[in-house]
Structure formats: C-alpha cells, structure tokens
Amino acid sequence: MPRLIHPQYREDNGESKYPFSDTTSLAAGDGVVLDRGLIIDAVLHLPGATTPTSLVSVRTSATELTFTVRAGLVTASATVTLPDPDPYITLTTPAGQPAGLLLADADLLATLQGWSSGLHEFSAEFALSTCVLGAELGVTGLKAPSGSPLTNDVWLVGEDGVILSAEDGKIRVDVVGEPLVRRRLCDTATTLQSVRYLRTINGEAADTYQNMSLIIGRADTLTPALRVAYENGEIVLSIAGR
C-alpha cells in the first residue's frame, strides 16, 4: 500500500475537477463519466504543443487501461495494468518522447474495470496550469517553398558543409560549415569542388604522424631521376632524363 505524503491535498481536491478545467465535461460520448477524484494532478508537456491539452480517450480491457491525451495534432498515451494499477501514469508520444505525468487514485483506477471493454472518447480539457507549451525539438516534417507539405519519398542531399548520416534508423544532420566560404564569395564559378587531399603515393600512406617524406633519387645513384621543386607556392615533381 503506497504511503500518501500529502493526504490533505487529495482530500481538498477530491471533489473538484482539477487537474481538468472547471468548465470541461468529464463525460464520454458513450455516457461513462470520469470520477472527479480519479486524476488528482497532472503535468503535461507534449513536444510541440501550442494549445491546451485534453484527455481524448480511455481504452479499457480486462487487464489494461490506456489513456490518450492530445494537444492540437500531437498525441501521447500511457497504459497501466489491472487489477493493481500504478497511480503514476507516465505519458509518451508514439516516437517514445516523454510527454508528462498523470497522478491517479489507484483504487478508482481499478473501478474502471466496470466499464465495457473498448474505446471511450472524451473531450476533457486540462487546466492551463498543468500544461507546459513549447516548441518541439527536431524536424517532424518538410514543406515545399509553396508551403505544401512534402509526402511519400523525399531525397535529402547534404552539401555546402552539411553532412547527412543514418544512425539507428534516424537521420543525423551535422553542419560543419563551408571551409572555402571566402573563396566561394569571390569565385565566379557557380559550383566549387571540395579540396581532395593526397592520401597515398604509389600505394604508400603517411606514417603515424601523417607525414610523407619525399627523397630525391636513391642513395646508390649519382644521377637521381626525381626532381622536387617549390614553384609559385606549389610542390612540383618532375622526372629528369638521362
């Protein structure tokens, strides 16, 4: 049996509609009614929610209760098991994001077994003091320049310092910037190719310090064929004839 830390709070709010709005209805479309003391308190922070949150449905079965809340187009839900439900109902979005917590009376939760099995739809708005509104982190959709949403298959192409990669089924976007941005601003070309660095010479890579040693000729000859020169800021390699 859980210990009630603040029993006076539960007693004071047992007959009020809080955490629901005073003007909202606690009756479902099929006639069942939520007990005023069923949900004692709530904190709701659905990602991207910009409107108040409402309880929109309770799905009942012999072994489970599923609560679903919605704020605009954003939904979140939580499932508790019967006959010994947890009074702390943690809400998550379909993507697994945390969306809030409902504090319920465990004994009254168990009485919902008396409802007929199935979906019971509500439109019970929560009090504004329980709702935390805020912008959603991340990208949830794409729109064309005209404002129309993009659907079906969409190609994402990273360029100009934007790197796309896939990790655990999610697309990661890294913005590293354009390393040649100053040259791009001054260049008249419409496209600018990225720098391609020297990685190997005749299949030989750099040492552990990322150094490559260029030696003129061989130690056993007095007529080296390889010429290395520095001209106009560039290293020039040439082969000398005999």
N, C-alpha and C positions, 0 to 999 in steps of 0.2 A: 504494500500500500504506500504510494508516494506521500511524502510529508508536505503539507501545504505551508509554504513560507509566509505568505501574506493572506491568511483566510479572510480578513476584513475586506480586502479588495474584491474578492469573489462574491462576498455577501452583498457589498454595496452595488455591484454591477450585475447581479444575477437577474434582476427584473428589468434592466434597461436593454435597449437594442445594441448598445456598444459591444463590439467594435464596428457595428453597422451604423449607417446613417439613421437618424431619428425618423426621417420621412420615407424610408425604404420599406418595402414589403418583404417579409420573411416566408411568404407562401410560394410554393412551386406551382407550375402550371397545372399539375395533376391534382392539386389540392393538399398535399402534405405541407406541414409547416415546421420550420426550424424552431426548436425551443430557444427562448431568449438567453438562457444560460449555457447553451451548447458551446458556442465560441466565446471565450472570455476576453481574449485580447488578440491583437494581430499587428504585425509589421510587414508591409508589402513593398517590395522594390523590384518590380518586373523590369527587365532590361528594355530600355527604350520607351517605357510608359510615359505618356504625356497627358493622360486622362485618368480620372479616379478608377480604382479597381473594384470589380464586382464579383461576387460568387455567382457563377453561371450554371453550375450543375453539381449534383452529388449522385454518383453511381453506386448502387448498393447490390450486394450479393450476400450469400450465407457466410462468407469468410472475409470479405473485404469491403471497405468504403473508399471511394475515390472522389476527392474534392478538386474542382477545377475553377480557377479564377481567371478573369480577363480584364485587360486594360487596353481599349482600342482593339488592335489586331493581335496583341501579344497575349499569349495564354501561358498558364503554369498549372501544375497539378501535383497532388500528393496522394498516396494510397496508404491506408492504415489497415491492419489486420484485426479480425474479430476472432474470439469474443473478448480479448484482452487488449484493446487499442492503446497505442501510445498517445498521450494527450498533447505531445509536442509534434505538430504536423509540419514537416519541412517541405516547402513548395519548390519545384524546379521546373524549368522550361523544357520543351521537347528536346532541346540541344544539351540539356544537362546543366544549365546555368542556375545558380541559386536565385530564388525569386521571393523569399520571405518565409514567415513562420506564423502558423495559427496555434494559439493556445486554447485547448478544448477541455471540457469536462469529460473524463474517461467514462464515467457511469452513464452520462447522457449519450455519448457516442455509441455505447453498446446498445442503447434502446433503438437505434436506427435499424437494427435487425428486424424490427417490427414493420418497417416499410416494405412494400412489394419490391422484389428484385427488378433492377433496371435503372434507367436514367431518369432522374428527376431534375427538371430545368428550373433555374431561379433567375432573378434579376435583382439580387440583393446587393446594393452598393455599400461599400465600406466607408466609414468616416474618413474625412480628408486627413485627420491627424495620424492615421495608420498608414498612409500612402506616401512613399518617397518617389518623387518624379525625377527623372534624369535621362540624359541622352545615353543611348546604347553604345557600348564599345565594340568596334569591329564593323565589318561590312556585311549587310544582310541582303543587299540587292543591288542591281545595276540598272541605270536608266540611260536611254539614248539622249543625244543633245536636244531632241524634241520634247523630252520629258516622259516618253513612254517607257515602261519597264521592259527590260530585255529578258526573254524567256528561252526555254529549250537550251540547245548547246551554245555556249559562249566561249570564244577563244580569248585567252588572256596572254598578252605578249609584253614581256619586260624589256625595256630599252632605256637609253639615256640615264644609266645609273640605277635602274630599278631591276632587282633580281627576284624572280619567282621560283619557288621550290615547293614540293609537296612533302608534308610530314604528317604521318598518321591519318591520312585521308583529308587533311586540311591544307589549304593553300597559304603559304607564308610569303609575305612581301617584304623585302629588305630594300630600303632606299639608301644607296651608298653615295649618291651624287654623281655628277659628271666630272671626272678628273681633268678633262680637257675643256672645261667650260670657257676659259678665257680665249682659247684658240677658236672654239666654236663661234663665239661672238664676233670674231674678226674674220673668220674664214668665209669666203663667198660660196663655197660648195654647199649644196643642200643637205648632204649627208657627210658624216665624219666617222671614219672607221676607227675602232678601238686599237690601241697600241698592241702589237704582237711581239712579245719578248722572246729573245733567243733562249732556248731551253737545252739543246744538245748540239754538239759538233761531232759529226761522224758517229753519232750514236752515243757519245760520251757526255754524261751530265756533269753538273757542277759538283764540287766537293761538299762536305758537310757544312761549310761556311758559305755556300752558294757562290764560290769563286771559280773562275775558269782561267787557267794560266796558258797564255799564248807564247810559245817559244819559237824564235826564228831558227829554222833549219834543224839539223841534228848535230849532236856533239861529235860524230865521227866523220863529218864532211866539212870541207872548207868552202864549198860552193852552195850555200843554202838556196833552196828554191822558193821558200815562202818569204814574202815581204810584208811587213806590218808597218803601216804609216798612219799618222794622225793628220787629217786634212779637213779644214773647214768644220771642225767640231765633230768629225766622224772618224771611226776606225776603218781603214781601207786595207783589205787583204788582197795581195796580188801574187802571181806565180812568175818567177824570173826564168827566162830562157837561158840555155847554155850558150 
